[in-house]
Amino acid sequence: MSRLFPLAGLLRLRRLQQDQAALDLAEANARVAASEARRGRARSALNSIGNSPQTVAALNAMAAARSSSRSMLAELDAVGRNHQETLDSAQSVFNAARAESIALEKLHERHAAAVLASDLHAEQTVLDEIAGARWHRNRNRTAPTEEQETP
């Protein structure tokens, strides 16, 4: 049996792909979190606008600010949905890369176990041969010869 795992290069490639997918997933998570933070700040800004204008100009300014804030929130919601779709896609890619990596890792583990079993079998064979040779050597030393048996 080959001592080296025949698919070692492919396993390294799959692990690199999994690492890249994990990096992409982390970036997507960061973008979603940043988008949610911006959306939260925009909502806070919208809620902080006063509710009792004193003049018509203040009323017009408040209406413009609210309209602008709602428009900005709508844009942030759209960006957030895009980021969420990217996150979902990155999660799917990572899951697929992980599944491919796991399959090869299991094959690698089986190969390592087979190599270990082969090594242990070879070692046991050598030990059996040594013990057999010693047994025969000891048997020949202690076996009575025909001259010793006759009185």
N, CA, C and O atoms as a GROMACS GRO file, in nm:
protein
  604
    1MET      N    1   0.084  -0.117   0.000
    1MET     CA    2   0.000   0.000   0.000
    1MET      C    3   0.089   0.123   0.000
    1MET      O    4   0.191   0.129   0.069
    2SER      N    5   0.049   0.220  -0.076
    2SER     CA    6   0.124   0.344  -0.085
    2SER      C    7   0.122   0.415   0.050
    2SER      O    8   0.017   0.427   0.113
    3ARG      N    9   0.237   0.462   0.092
    3ARG     CA   10   0.247   0.530   0.221
    3ARG      C   11   0.181   0.668   0.215
    3ARG      O   12   0.126   0.716   0.314
    4LEU      N   13   0.187   0.730   0.098
    4LEU     CA   14   0.129   0.863   0.082
    4LEU      C   15  -0.016   0.851   0.036
    4LEU      O   16  -0.052   0.762  -0.041
    5PHE      N   17  -0.097   0.942   0.085
    5PHE     CA   18  -0.237   0.946   0.045
    5PHE      C   19  -0.244   0.992  -0.100
    5PHE      O   20  -0.199   1.102  -0.132
    6PRO      N   21  -0.300   0.910  -0.189
    6PRO     CA   22  -0.298   0.944  -0.332
    6PRO      C   23  -0.376   1.071  -0.367
    6PRO      O   24  -0.350   1.133  -0.469
    7LEU      N   25  -0.470   1.108  -0.284
    7LEU     CA   26  -0.551   1.227  -0.312
    7LEU      C   27  -0.511   1.346  -0.224
    7LEU      O   28  -0.591   1.436  -0.200
    8ALA      N   29  -0.386   1.346  -0.178
    8ALA     CA   30  -0.340   1.452  -0.088
    8ALA      C   31  -0.346   1.589  -0.155
    8ALA      O   32  -0.385   1.687  -0.092
    9GLY      N   33  -0.309   1.596  -0.282
    9GLY     CA   34  -0.315   1.725  -0.352
    9GLY      C   35  -0.458   1.776  -0.363
    9GLY      O   36  -0.483   1.895  -0.344
   10LEU      N   37  -0.550   1.686  -0.394
   10LEU     CA   38  -0.691   1.725  -0.403
   10LEU      C   39  -0.744   1.767  -0.267
   10LEU      O   40  -0.823   1.861  -0.257
   11LEU      N   41  -0.702   1.697  -0.162
   11LEU     CA   42  -0.744   1.733  -0.026
   11LEU      C   43  -0.695   1.873   0.010
   11LEU      O   44  -0.770   1.952   0.068
   12ARG      N   45  -0.569   1.904  -0.024
   12ARG     CA   46  -0.517   2.040   0.002
   12ARG      C   47  -0.598   2.143  -0.075
   12ARG      O   48  -0.629   2.250  -0.022
   13LEU      N   49  -0.631   2.112  -0.200
   13LEU     CA   50  -0.712   2.204  -0.281
   13LEU      C   51  -0.848   2.226  -0.218
   13LEU      O   52  -0.895   2.340  -0.209
   14ARG      N   53  -0.912   2.118  -0.175
   14ARG     CA   54  -1.044   2.130  -0.112
   14ARG      C   55  -1.037   2.212   0.016
   14ARG      O   56  -1.127   2.290   0.046
   15ARG      N   57  -0.931   2.194   0.092
   15ARG     CA   58  -0.917   2.272   0.216
   15ARG      C   59  -0.896   2.420   0.184
   15ARG      O   60  -0.948   2.508   0.253
   16LEU      N   61  -0.819   2.448   0.078
   16LEU     CA   62  -0.801   2.588   0.037
   16LEU      C   63  -0.933   2.648  -0.009
   16LEU      O   64  -0.964   2.762   0.023
   17GLN      N   65  -1.011   2.570  -0.083
   17GLN     CA   66  -1.142   2.617  -0.127
   17GLN      C   67  -1.233   2.641  -0.007
   17GLN      O   68  -1.307   2.740  -0.003
   18GLN      N   69  -1.227   2.552   0.090
   18GLN     CA   70  -1.308   2.570   0.211
   18GLN      C   71  -1.264   2.695   0.287
   18GLN      O   72  -1.348   2.771   0.335
   19ASP      N   73  -1.134   2.718   0.297
   19ASP     CA   74  -1.084   2.837   0.365
   19ASP      C   75  -1.128   2.963   0.293
   19ASP      O   76  -1.167   3.061   0.357
   20GLN      N   77  -1.123   2.961   0.160
   20GLN     CA   78  -1.167   3.078   0.082
   20GLN      C   79  -1.317   3.100   0.101
   20GLN      O   80  -1.361   3.214   0.117
   21ALA      N   81  -1.394   2.993   0.100
   21ALA     CA   82  -1.539   3.005   0.122
   21ALA      C   83  -1.568   3.059   0.262
   21ALA      O   84  -1.661   3.137   0.280
   22ALA      N   85  -1.490   3.016   0.360
   22ALA     CA   86  -1.508   3.067   0.497
   22ALA      C   87  -1.476   3.215   0.504
   22ALA      O   88  -1.544   3.291   0.574
   23LEU      N   89  -1.373   3.257   0.432
   23LEU     CA   90  -1.337   3.399   0.427
   23LEU      C   91  -1.449   3.480   0.361
   23LEU      O   92  -1.487   3.586   0.411
   24ASP      N   93  -1.502   3.430   0.250
   24ASP     CA   94  -1.612   3.498   0.182
   24ASP      C   95  -1.735   3.506   0.273
   24ASP      O   96  -1.805   3.607   0.275
   25LEU      N   97  -1.761   3.399   0.346
   25LEU     CA   98  -1.874   3.397   0.438
   25LEU      C   99  -1.855   3.500   0.550
   25LEU      O  100  -1.950   3.569   0.588
   26ALA      N  101  -1.735   3.510   0.602
   26ALA     CA  102  -1.707   3.608   0.708
   26ALA      C  103  -1.725   3.750   0.655
   26ALA      O  104  -1.780   3.836   0.724
   27GLU      N  105  -1.678   3.774   0.533
   27GLU     CA  106  -1.695   3.908   0.474
   27GLU      C  107  -1.843   3.939   0.454
   27GLU      O  108  -1.887   4.051   0.480
   28ALA      N  109  -1.920   3.842   0.407
   28ALA     CA  110  -2.064   3.863   0.388
   28ALA      C  111  -2.132   3.890   0.522
   28ALA      O  112  -2.220   3.976   0.530
   29ASN      N  113  -2.093   3.818   0.625
   29ASN     CA  114  -2.148   3.843   0.759
   29ASN      C  115  -2.115   3.984   0.806
   29ASN      O  116  -2.200   4.051   0.865
   30ALA      N  117  -1.994   4.028   0.780
   30ALA     CA  118  -1.954   4.164   0.821
   30ALA      C  119  -2.035   4.268   0.745
   30ALA      O  120  -2.076   4.368   0.803
   31ARG      N  121  -2.058   4.246   0.615
   31ARG     CA  122  -2.137   4.343   0.537
   31ARG      C  123  -2.281   4.348   0.587
   31ARG      O  124  -2.339   4.457   0.596
   32VAL      N  125  -2.339   4.233   0.620
   32VAL     CA  126  -2.476   4.231   0.672
   32VAL      C  127  -2.482   4.304   0.806
   32VAL      O  128  -2.574   4.382   0.830
   33ALA      N  129  -2.385   4.281   0.892
   33ALA     CA  130  -2.382   4.348   1.023
   33ALA      C  131  -2.366   4.499   1.007
   33ALA      O  132  -2.432   4.576   1.077
   34ALA      N  133  -2.279   4.541   0.915
   34ALA     CA  134  -2.260   4.685   0.892
   34ALA      C  135  -2.386   4.747   0.835
   34ALA      O  136  -2.424   4.858   0.873
   35SER      N  137  -2.451   4.677   0.747
   35SER     CA  138  -2.576   4.727   0.688
   35SER      C  139  -2.684   4.742   0.794
   35SER      O  140  -2.758   4.840   0.796
   36GLU      N  141  -2.693   4.643   0.883
   36GLU     CA  142  -2.791   4.651   0.992
   36GLU      C  143  -2.760   4.767   1.085
   36GLU      O  144  -2.851   4.834   1.134
   37ALA      N  145  -2.632   4.791   1.110
   37ALA     CA  146  -2.594   4.903   1.197
   37ALA      C  147  -2.631   5.036   1.132
   37ALA      O  148  -2.683   5.126   1.198
   38ARG      N  149  -2.603   5.050   1.001
   38ARG     CA  150  -2.640   5.174   0.930
   38ARG      C  151  -2.792   5.193   0.933
   38ARG      O  152  -2.842   5.304   0.953
   39ARG      N  153  -2.863   5.085   0.912
   39ARG     CA  154  -3.010   5.093   0.912
   39ARG      C  155  -3.060   5.135   1.051
   39ARG      O  156  -3.153   5.216   1.062
   40GLY      N  157  -3.000   5.080   1.155
   40GLY     CA  158  -3.039   5.118   1.292
   40GLY      C  159  -3.012   5.265   1.320
   40GLY      O  160  -3.093   5.333   1.382
   41ARG      N  161  -2.896   5.314   1.273
   41ARG     CA  162  -2.864   5.457   1.293
   41ARG      C  163  -2.963   5.545   1.216
   41ARG      O  164  -3.006   5.649   1.266
   42ALA      N  165  -2.999   5.504   1.095
   42ALA     CA  166  -3.094   5.582   1.015
   42ALA      C  167  -3.230   5.584   1.082
   42ALA      O  168  -3.297   5.688   1.084
   43ARG      N  169  -3.272   5.472   1.137
   43ARG     CA  170  -3.402   5.469   1.208
   43ARG      C  171  -3.398   5.560   1.331
   43ARG      O  172  -3.494   5.631   1.360
   44SER      N  173  -3.288   5.556   1.402
   44SER     CA  174  -3.274   5.643   1.520
   44SER      C  175  -3.281   5.790   1.479
   44SER      O  176  -3.343   5.872   1.547
   45ALA      N  177  -3.215   5.822   1.368
   45ALA     CA  178  -3.217   5.960   1.320
   45ALA      C  179  -3.359   6.000   1.281
   45ALA      O  180  -3.402   6.112   1.308
   46LEU      N  181  -3.431   5.909   1.217
   46LEU     CA  182  -3.569   5.938   1.177
   46LEU      C  183  -3.658   5.958   1.300
   46LEU      O  184  -3.745   6.045   1.300
   47ASN      N  185  -3.637   5.880   1.402
   47ASN     CA  186  -3.718   5.892   1.524
   47ASN      C  187  -3.682   6.016   1.606
   47ASN      O  188  -3.763   6.064   1.686
   48SER      N  189  -3.562   6.067   1.585
   48SER     CA  190  -3.520   6.183   1.664
   48SER      C  191  -3.573   6.315   1.608
   48SER      O  192  -3.562   6.419   1.673
   49ILE      N  193  -3.630   6.311   1.490
   49ILE     CA  194  -3.686   6.434   1.434
   49ILE      C  195  -3.806   6.475   1.519
   49ILE      O  196  -3.892   6.392   1.550
   50GLY      N  197  -3.813   6.601   1.557
   50GLY     CA  198  -3.919   6.651   1.642
   50GLY      C  199  -4.058   6.633   1.581
   50GLY      O  200  -4.073   6.625   1.459
   51ASN      N  201  -4.157   6.626   1.666
   51ASN     CA  202  -4.294   6.606   1.620
   51ASN      C  203  -4.381   6.731   1.626
   51ASN      O  204  -4.495   6.727   1.579
   52SER      N  205  -4.333   6.839   1.680
   52SER     CA  206  -4.417   6.959   1.692
   52SER      C  207  -4.347   7.079   1.632
   52SER      O  208  -4.276   7.151   1.703
   53PRO      N  209  -4.364   7.101   1.503
   53PRO     CA  210  -4.301   7.217   1.440
   53PRO      C  211  -4.370   7.346   1.485
   53PRO      O  212  -4.491   7.347   1.510
   54GLN      N  213  -4.294   7.453   1.495
   54GLN     CA  214  -4.347   7.581   1.540
   54GLN      C  215  -4.389   7.670   1.424
   54GLN      O  216  -4.475   7.756   1.440
   55THR      N  217  -4.329   7.650   1.309
   55THR     CA  218  -4.361   7.735   1.193
   55THR      C  219  -4.386   7.647   1.072
   55THR      O  220  -4.359   7.526   1.072
   56VAL      N  221  -4.438   7.711   0.968
   56VAL     CA  222  -4.462   7.639   0.842
   56VAL      C  223  -4.329   7.596   0.782
   56VAL      O  224  -4.320   7.487   0.725
   57ALA      N  225  -4.228   7.677   0.792
   57ALA     CA  226  -4.096   7.641   0.738
   57ALA      C  227  -4.039   7.520   0.812
   57ALA      O  228  -3.978   7.433   0.751
   58ALA      N  229  -4.059   7.516   0.943
   58ALA     CA  230  -4.011   7.402   1.022
   58ALA      C  231  -4.088   7.276   0.984
   58ALA      O  232  -4.032   7.167   0.979
   59LEU      N  233  -4.220   7.294   0.957
   59LEU     CA  234  -4.303   7.182   0.914
   59LEU      C  235  -4.254   7.129   0.780
   59LEU      O  236  -4.242   7.008   0.761
   60ASN      N  237  -4.224   7.220   0.687
   60ASN     CA  238  -4.173   7.178   0.556
   60ASN      C  239  -4.036   7.110   0.569
   60ASN      O  240  -4.010   7.010   0.502
   61ALA      N  241  -3.952   7.162   0.654
   61ALA     CA  242  -3.819   7.102   0.676
   61ALA      C  243  -3.832   6.964   0.739
   61ALA      O  244  -3.759   6.871   0.702
   62MET      N  245  -3.925   6.950   0.833
   62MET     CA  246  -3.946   6.821   0.897
   62MET      C  247  -4.000   6.720   0.796
   62MET      O  248  -3.958   6.604   0.797
   63ALA      N  249  -4.091   6.762   0.712
   63ALA     CA  250  -4.146   6.672   0.610
   63ALA      C  251  -4.037   6.630   0.512
   63ALA      O  252  -4.030   6.513   0.473
   64ALA      N  253  -3.953   6.724   0.472
   64ALA     CA  254  -3.843   6.691   0.380
   64ALA      C  255  -3.744   6.595   0.446
   64ALA      O  256  -3.696   6.501   0.382
   65ALA      N  257  -3.715   6.618   0.573
   65ALA     CA  258  -3.622   6.531   0.644
   65ALA      C  259  -3.678   6.390   0.658
   65ALA      O  260  -3.606   6.291   0.642
   66ARG      N  261  -3.806   6.382   0.688
   66ARG     CA  262  -3.869   6.250   0.701
   66ARG      C  263  -3.873   6.178   0.566
   66ARG      O  264  -3.846   6.058   0.558
   67SER      N  265  -3.906   6.251   0.463
   67SER     CA  266  -3.910   6.191   0.330
   67SER      C  267  -3.772   6.141   0.289
   67SER      O  268  -3.757   6.031   0.236
   68SER      N  269  -3.673   6.222   0.314
   68SER     CA  270  -3.536   6.184   0.283
   68SER      C  271  -3.493   6.062   0.365
   68SER      O  272  -3.430   5.970   0.313
   69SER      N  273  -3.527   6.064   0.491
   69SER     CA  274  -3.492   5.952   0.578
   69SER      C  275  -3.562   5.824   0.536
   69SER      O  276  -3.502   5.716   0.538
   70ARG      N  277  -3.688   5.834   0.499
   70ARG     CA  278  -3.761   5.715   0.453
   70ARG      C  279  -3.701   5.661   0.323
   70ARG      O  280  -3.691   5.540   0.304
   71SER      N  281  -3.663   5.752   0.236
   71SER     CA  282  -3.599   5.711   0.111
   71SER      C  283  -3.466   5.641   0.140
   71SER      O  284  -3.434   5.538   0.080
   72MET      N  285  -3.390   5.699   0.234
   72MET     CA  286  -3.263   5.638   0.271
   72MET      C  287  -3.286   5.501   0.335
   72MET      O  288  -3.211   5.408   0.309
   73LEU      N  289  -3.390   5.489   0.418
   73LEU     CA  290  -3.421   5.360   0.478
   73LEU      C  291  -3.459   5.257   0.372
   73LEU      O  292  -3.421   5.140   0.381
   74ALA      N  293  -3.535   5.300   0.272
   74ALA     CA  294  -3.573   5.210   0.164
   74ALA      C  295  -3.449   5.161   0.090
   74ALA      O  296  -3.438   5.043   0.055
   75GLU      N  297  -3.356   5.252   0.065
   75GLU     CA  298  -3.231   5.213  -0.001
   75GLU      C  299  -3.149   5.119   0.088
   75GLU      O  300  -3.094   5.020   0.039
   76LEU      N  301  -3.143   5.149   0.216
   76LEU     CA  302  -3.069   5.062   0.307
   76LEU      C  303  -3.133   4.925   0.317
   76LEU      O  304  -3.064   4.824   0.330
   77ASP      N  305  -3.266   4.920   0.311
   77ASP     CA  306  -3.335   4.791   0.310
   77ASP      C  307  -3.300   4.712   0.185
   77ASP      O  308  -3.277   4.591   0.193
   78ALA      N  309  -3.295   4.778   0.071
   78ALA     CA  310  -3.260   4.710  -0.054
   78ALA      C  311  -3.115   4.660  -0.048
   78ALA      O  312  -3.085   4.547  -0.088
   79VAL      N  313  -3.026   4.744   0.003
   79VAL     CA  314  -2.886   4.702   0.017
   79VAL      C  315  -2.877   4.586   0.116
   79VAL      O  316  -2.801   4.492   0.095
   80GLY      N  317  -2.953   4.594   0.223
   80GLY     CA  318  -2.954   4.487   0.323
   80GLY      C  319  -3.002   4.355   0.264
   80GLY      O  320  -2.947   4.249   0.293
   81ARG      N  321  -3.106   4.362   0.179
   81ARG     CA  322  -3.154   4.240   0.113
   81ARG      C  323  -3.046   4.182   0.021
   81ARG      O  324  -3.025   4.061   0.017
   82ASN      N  325  -2.977   4.271  -0.052
   82ASN     CA  326  -2.868   4.224  -0.139
   82ASN      C  327  -2.757   4.159  -0.057
   82ASN      O  328  -2.704   4.054  -0.095
   83HIS      N  329  -2.723   4.222   0.054
   83HIS     CA  330  -2.619   4.165   0.140
   83HIS      C  331  -2.665   4.031   0.198
   83HIS      O  332  -2.585   3.938   0.212
   84GLN      N  333  -2.792   4.021   0.232
   84GLN     CA  334  -2.845   3.895   0.287
   84GLN      C  335  -2.842   3.785   0.181
   84GLN      O  336  -2.810   3.670   0.212
   85GLU      N  337  -2.875   3.820   0.057
   85GLU     CA  338  -2.867   3.722  -0.052
   85GLU      C  339  -2.723   3.677  -0.073
   85GLU      O  340  -2.696   3.559  -0.096
   86THR      N  341  -2.629   3.772  -0.066
   86THR     CA  342  -2.488   3.738  -0.078
   86THR      C  343  -2.446   3.647   0.036
   86THR      O  344  -2.372   3.551   0.016
   87LEU      N  345  -2.494   3.676   0.155
   87LEU     CA  346  -2.463   3.593   0.271
   87LEU      C  347  -2.518   3.452   0.253
   87LEU      O  348  -2.448   3.354   0.280
   88ASP      N  349  -2.641   3.441   0.208
   88ASP     CA  350  -2.701   3.309   0.185
   88ASP      C  351  -2.622   3.230   0.080
   88ASP      O  352  -2.599   3.111   0.096
   89SER      N  353  -2.582   3.299  -0.026
   89SER     CA  354  -2.503   3.235  -0.130
   89SER      C  355  -2.368   3.190  -0.076
   89SER      O  356  -2.323   3.079  -0.103
   90ALA      N  357  -2.302   3.277   0.002
   90ALA     CA  358  -2.172   3.243   0.060
   90ALA      C  359  -2.186   3.125   0.156
   90ALA      O  360  -2.098   3.039   0.163
   91GLN      N  361  -2.296   3.120   0.230
   91GLN     CA  362  -2.320   3.008   0.322
   91GLN      C  363  -2.335   2.878   0.244
   91GLN      O  364  -2.283   2.774   0.285
   92SER      N  365  -2.407   2.883   0.132
   92SER     CA  366  -2.425   2.763   0.049
   92SER      C  367  -2.292   2.717  -0.009
   92SER      O  368  -2.263   2.597  -0.011
   93VAL      N  369  -2.212   2.810  -0.057
   93VAL     CA  370  -2.081   2.776  -0.113
   93VAL      C  371  -1.993   2.715  -0.005
   93VAL      O  372  -1.924   2.615  -0.028
   94PHE      N  373  -1.995   2.774   0.114
   94PHE     CA  374  -1.914   2.719   0.224
   94PHE      C  375  -1.960   2.578   0.260
   94PHE      O  376  -1.878   2.489   0.280
   95ASN      N  377  -2.092   2.559   0.270
   95ASN     CA  378  -2.144   2.426   0.304
   95ASN      C  379  -2.102   2.322   0.201
   95ASN      O  380  -2.064   2.210   0.237
   96ALA      N  381  -2.108   2.358   0.073
   96ALA     CA  382  -2.067   2.265  -0.033
   96ALA      C  383  -1.917   2.236  -0.024
   96ALA      O  384  -1.875   2.121  -0.037
   97ALA      N  385  -1.837   2.340  -0.003
   97ALA     CA  386  -1.692   2.320   0.008
   97ALA      C  387  -1.659   2.235   0.130
   97ALA      O  388  -1.570   2.150   0.124
   98ARG      N  389  -1.729   2.258   0.238
   98ARG     CA  390  -1.706   2.178   0.360
   98ARG      C  391  -1.742   2.033   0.338
   98ARG      O  392  -1.670   1.943   0.382
   99ALA      N  393  -1.853   2.007   0.269
   99ALA     CA  394  -1.896   1.870   0.242
   99ALA      C  395  -1.792   1.797   0.156
   99ALA      O  396  -1.761   1.681   0.182
  100GLU      N  397  -1.740   1.866   0.054
  100GLU     CA  398  -1.638   1.804  -0.031
  100GLU      C  399  -1.510   1.777   0.049
  100GLU      O  400  -1.446   1.674   0.031
  101SER      N  401  -1.475   1.868   0.134
  101SER     CA  402  -1.355   1.852   0.216
  101SER      C  403  -1.373   1.738   0.315
  101SER      O  404  -1.281   1.659   0.336
  102ILE      N  405  -1.490   1.728   0.375
  102ILE     CA  406  -1.516   1.622   0.473
  102ILE      C  407  -1.505   1.485   0.407
  102ILE      O  408  -1.449   1.392   0.464
  103ALA      N  409  -1.560   1.473   0.286
  103ALA     CA  410  -1.554   1.344   0.216
  103ALA      C  411  -1.409   1.301   0.194
  103ALA      O  412  -1.375   1.185   0.216
  104LEU      N  413  -1.325   1.393   0.151
  104LEU     CA  414  -1.184   1.360   0.130
  104LEU      C  415  -1.112   1.335   0.262
  104LEU      O  416  -1.023   1.250   0.268
  105GLU      N  417  -1.148   1.408   0.366
  105GLU     CA  418  -1.086   1.386   0.496
  105GLU      C  419  -1.118   1.246   0.548
  105GLU      O  420  -1.032   1.181   0.608
  106LYS      N  421  -1.240   1.200   0.525
  106LYS     CA  422  -1.276   1.064   0.566
  106LYS      C  423  -1.195   0.961   0.487
  106LYS      O  424  -1.149   0.862   0.544
  107LEU      N  425  -1.177   0.984   0.358
  107LEU     CA  426  -1.094   0.894   0.279
  107LEU      C  427  -0.949   0.895   0.331
  107LEU      O  428  -0.885   0.790   0.338
  108HIS      N  429  -0.901   1.013   0.366
  108HIS     CA  430  -0.766   1.024   0.420
  108HIS      C  431  -0.753   0.946   0.551
  108HIS      O  432  -0.654   0.877   0.574
  109GLU      N  433  -0.854   0.957   0.637
  109GLU     CA  434  -0.852   0.885   0.764
  109GLU      C  435  -0.851   0.734   0.740
  109GLU      O  436  -0.778   0.660   0.806
  110ARG      N  437  -0.932   0.688   0.644
  110ARG     CA  438  -0.934   0.545   0.611
  110ARG      C  439  -0.799   0.500   0.558
  110ARG      O  440  -0.750   0.393   0.594
  111HIS      N  441  -0.739   0.583   0.474
  111HIS     CA  442  -0.608   0.548   0.419
  111HIS      C  443  -0.505   0.540   0.531
  111HIS      O  444  -0.425   0.447   0.535
  112ALA      N  445  -0.507   0.637   0.621
  112ALA     CA  446  -0.412   0.637   0.733
  112ALA      C  447  -0.433   0.513   0.821
  112ALA      O  448  -0.337   0.453   0.867
  113ALA      N  449  -0.559   0.475   0.843
  113ALA     CA  450  -0.587   0.356   0.923
  113ALA      C  451  -0.538   0.231   0.851
  113ALA      O  452  -0.484   0.140   0.915
  114ALA      N  453  -0.555   0.224   0.719
  114ALA     CA  454  -0.508   0.109   0.643
  114ALA      C  455  -0.355   0.101   0.644
  114ALA      O  456  -0.299  -0.008   0.656
  115VAL      N  457  -0.288   0.214   0.633
  115VAL     CA  458  -0.141   0.216   0.639
  115VAL      C  459  -0.094   0.171   0.777
  115VAL      O  460   0.001   0.094   0.788
  116LEU      N  461  -0.161   0.218   0.881
  116LEU     CA  462  -0.126   0.178   1.017
  116LEU      C  463  -0.147   0.028   1.035
  116LEU      O  464  -0.063  -0.040   1.093
  117ALA      N  465  -0.259  -0.024   0.986
  117ALA     CA  466  -0.286  -0.167   0.997
  117ALA      C  467  -0.181  -0.247   0.922
  117ALA      O  468  -0.136  -0.352   0.970
  118SER      N  469  -0.141  -0.199   0.805
  118SER     CA  470  -0.037  -0.266   0.727
  118SER      C  471   0.095  -0.266   0.802
  118SER      O  472   0.165  -0.367   0.806
  119ASP      N  473   0.130  -0.152   0.862
  119ASP     CA  474   0.253  -0.143   0.940
  119ASP      C  475   0.250  -0.237   1.060
  119ASP      O  476   0.348  -0.306   1.089
  120LEU      N  477   0.137  -0.240   1.129
  120LEU     CA  478   0.125  -0.329   1.245
  120LEU      C  479   0.132  -0.475   1.203
  120LEU      O  480   0.192  -0.557   1.273
  121HIS      N  481   0.072  -0.508   1.090
  121HIS     CA  482   0.077  -0.646   1.040
  121HIS      C  483   0.221  -0.684   1.005
  121HIS      O  484   0.266  -0.793   1.039
  122ALA      N  485   0.292  -0.594   0.938
  122ALA     CA  486   0.431  -0.622   0.903
  122ALA      C  487   0.516  -0.638   1.029
  122ALA      O  488   0.601  -0.726   1.035
  123GLU      N  489   0.494  -0.554   1.127
  123GLU     CA  490   0.567  -0.564   1.253
  123GLU      C  491   0.536  -0.695   1.324
  123GLU      O  492   0.626  -0.761   1.378
  124GLN      N  493   0.409  -0.734   1.324
  124GLN     CA  494   0.371  -0.859   1.388
  124GLN      C  495   0.432  -0.978   1.316
  124GLN      O  496   0.473  -1.075   1.380
  125THR      N  497   0.440  -0.971   1.183
  125THR     CA  498   0.502  -1.078   1.106
  125THR      C  499   0.649  -1.093   1.144
  125THR      O  500   0.698  -1.205   1.162
  126VAL      N  501   0.720  -0.981   1.155
  126VAL     CA  502   0.861  -0.985   1.195
  126VAL      C  503   0.875  -1.042   1.335
  126VAL      O  504   0.963  -1.124   1.360
  127LEU      N  505   0.790  -0.999   1.426
  127LEU     CA  506   0.796  -1.050   1.563
  127LEU      C  507   0.768  -1.201   1.567
  127LEU      O  508   0.832  -1.274   1.641
  128ASP      N  509   0.671  -1.246   1.487
  128ASP     CA  510   0.640  -1.389   1.480
  128ASP      C  511   0.759  -1.468   1.425
  128ASP      O  512   0.790  -1.577   1.473
  129GLU      N  513   0.824  -1.413   1.323
  129GLU     CA  514   0.941  -1.481   1.268
  129GLU      C  515   1.055  -1.488   1.369
  129GLU      O  516   1.121  -1.591   1.380
  130ILE      N  517   1.077  -1.382   1.441
  130ILE     CA  518   1.182  -1.382   1.544
  130ILE      C  519   1.149  -1.483   1.653
  130ILE      O  520   1.235  -1.560   1.695
  131ALA      N  521   1.024  -1.482   1.698
  131ALA     CA  522   0.983  -1.577   1.803
  131ALA      C  523   0.992  -1.720   1.753
  131ALA      O  524   1.035  -1.809   1.827
  132GLY      N  525   0.953  -1.745   1.628
  132GLY     CA  526   0.962  -1.880   1.572
  132GLY      C  527   1.105  -1.927   1.561
  132GLY      O  528   1.135  -2.042   1.593
  133ALA      N  529   1.193  -1.840   1.516
  133ALA     CA  530   1.334  -1.875   1.505
  133ALA      C  531   1.393  -1.904   1.643
  133ALA      O  532   1.468  -2.000   1.659
  134ARG      N  533   1.360  -1.823   1.741
  134ARG     CA  534   1.409  -1.844   1.877
  134ARG      C  535   1.357  -1.976   1.933
  134ARG      O  536   1.431  -2.050   1.997
  135TRP      N  537   1.231  -2.005   1.908
  135TRP     CA  538   1.171  -2.129   1.958
  135TRP      C  539   1.243  -2.250   1.897
  135TRP      O  540   1.276  -2.345   1.968
  136HIS      N  541   1.266  -2.246   1.765
  136HIS     CA  542   1.336  -2.356   1.700
  136HIS      C  543   1.479  -2.368   1.752
  136HIS      O  544   1.528  -2.479   1.771
  137ARG      N  545   1.546  -2.257   1.773
  137ARG     CA  546   1.683  -2.259   1.824
  137ARG      C  547   1.686  -2.319   1.964
  137ARG      O  548   1.772  -2.401   1.995
  138ASN      N  549   1.593  -2.278   2.049
  138ASN     CA  550   1.588  -2.331   2.185
  138ASN      C  551   1.550  -2.478   2.184
  138ASN      O  552   1.601  -2.555   2.266
  139ARG      N  553   1.464  -2.518   2.097
  139ARG     CA  554   1.420  -2.658   2.087
  139ARG      C  555   1.536  -2.747   2.045
  139ARG      O  556   1.553  -2.857   2.098
  140ASN      N  557   1.615  -2.699   1.951
  140ASN     CA  558   1.729  -2.778   1.906
  140ASN      C  559   1.837  -2.788   2.014
  140ASN      O  560   1.907  -2.889   2.020
  141ARG      N  561   1.852  -2.691   2.098
  141ARG     CA  562   1.951  -2.695   2.206
  141ARG      C  563   1.911  -2.793   2.315
  141ARG      O  564   1.996  -2.864   2.370
  142THR      N  565   1.785  -2.797   2.346
  142THR     CA  566   1.739  -2.880   2.457
  142THR      C  567   1.694  -3.017   2.414
  142THR      O  568   1.667  -3.101   2.500
  143ALA      N  569   1.683  -3.044   2.286
  143ALA     CA  570   1.638  -3.176   2.241
  143ALA      C  571   1.748  -3.278   2.266
  143ALA      O  572   1.864  -3.254   2.230
  144PRO      N  573   1.715  -3.391   2.328
  144PRO     CA  574   1.816  -3.493   2.353
  144PRO      C  575   1.858  -3.559   2.221
  144PRO      O  576   1.775  -3.588   2.136
  145THR      N  577   1.985  -3.581   2.208
  145THR     CA  578   2.034  -3.649   2.089
  145THR      C  579   2.024  -3.799   2.111
  145THR      O  580   2.001  -3.842   2.224
  146GLU      N  581   2.039  -3.878   2.006
  146GLU     CA  582   2.023  -4.023   2.018
  146GLU      C  583   2.131  -4.085   2.105
  146GLU      O  584   2.105  -4.184   2.172
  147GLU      N  585   2.249  -4.030   2.106
  147GLU     CA  586   2.358  -4.084   2.187
  147GLU      C  587   2.329  -4.067   2.335
  147GLU      O  588   2.366  -4.151   2.417
  148GLN      N  589   2.259  -3.955   2.369
  148GLN     CA  590   2.230  -3.930   2.509
  148GLN      C  591   2.114  -4.019   2.556
  148GLN      O  592   2.105  -4.048   2.676
  149GLU      N  593   2.029  -4.063   2.468
  149GLU     CA  594   1.913  -4.142   2.508
  149GLU      C  595   1.951  -4.287   2.540
  149GLU      O  596   1.888  -4.348   2.625
  150THR      N  597   2.050  -4.343   2.474
  150THR     CA  598   2.086  -4.482   2.498
  150THR      C  599   2.186  -4.494   2.614
  150THR      O  600   2.287  -4.423   2.613
  151PRO      N  601   2.161  -4.578   2.711
  151PRO     CA  602   2.249  -4.593   2.824
  151PRO      C  603   2.359  -4.692   2.801
  151PRO      O  604   2.442  -4.714   2.890
   0.00000   0.00000   0.00000
